[in-house]
């Protein structure tokens, strides 16, 4: 098995860029940030692009205050998830 194929190189590049700034996360669609309507639009755009039917979210990362991650989770559950039922 080839250890340094193009997929492996791209994965390494993504991990390097992710560690540099949050701008890479948002610019590449790895982080969906904004109002519930904005996040709904972002998910819809990604679904059209790559046709996924399972979405996984992580609402707490880095040093984010737990209260803010709970608020994010609540907003997601109340306003974003119903758009995909």
N, C-alpha and C positions, 0 to 999 in steps of 0.2 A: 504494500500500500504506500502510495506516495504521500509524504508528510507535508510537503510544501507546494501543493497544487494551488490553482487560482482561488478556489473556495477558501482554503486555509489562509491564504494571503489576505483576502478581503475581510475575513473574520478578524484577523489580527489588526488590520487597518481600522476597522470599526471600533474595536476595543481600545486602541490607542486614542482615537478621536474622542470617544466617550469620556475618557479620563481627563481631557483638556478643558471642556466647557459644556454647559448645558445647551448652548446654541446648536451644537452638532445634534444633540438629542431631538430638539424641536425641528430643526431644518431638514432632518432626514426622516421625520415621522416616527421616531422611536418614543417620543414623549408627546402626548396630546394635552395641550394646556390651553385653558380659556374658559369661557362661559359654557354652560351646558349645551347651548345651541352650537357654539363653535366646535366643541368636542364631538357632537353628533355629526356635524358636517365632515370633520376630519375622519371619523370612523367610516362614514359612508364613502368618502373618497378612497380610502385605503381598501375597503371591501370591493369597490368597482375595479381597482387596480390589480389586486391579487386574489380576489374571490375567496377570502377566508370566511369561515362560518363559526369560528371559535375566537373569542377575544379574551385576553388575560390582562388585567390591570394591576398595577402596583401603586398604591396611593401614598406610601411612605418610603422615602429614600433620603440618603444623606443625613443631615442634621435637622430635618423638618420637624417642627413641633408636632407632637402627637395630636394636639387639638386640631391643627390644620389638616392633618391626614384624615382624621375622623370626619371633619367637615367635607373634605373632598369625596370621601367614600359615600357620605350621606347624599350629597348633591348628585353624584353619579347614579346612585340607586334610585333616587326620587325623580330625576329629570332626564337622565341619559338612557338608562336601561329600558324604560317604557317605550322609547322610540324604536326599539328593535324586537318587541314582543310580537 
